[in-house]
Amino acid sequence: MTTLPPPGVKEFPADSLEKKVYGIVESFAEFMPIQSDRYRLGYCLFKYMNSEGDEPKVALKSAKIRVEGITVSELAKKIDAELKKI
């Protein structure tokens, strides 16, 4: 019995909102060591940028993101400042 290879993944265009938001989250990877937490936060922040989700301070708490080396409120301020640059 054999298995098929996984399907190919199509990257977001470099100028898309998704790529920018997920890039911001990845830039703070030193404070969020778990990859799946970063993906979850990226999704929450993408929804926030589309006026569907909560602000970063609320998203960090509701998504139960594990944060190390910085307080949640400080990280939320840094993320919010980066999101305003978009």
Secondary structure, 3 states (H helix, E strand, C coil): CCCCCCCCCCCCCCCCHHHHHHHHHHHCCCCCCCHHHHHHHHHHHHHHHCCCCCCHHHHHHHCCCCCCCCCHHHHHHHHHHHHHCC
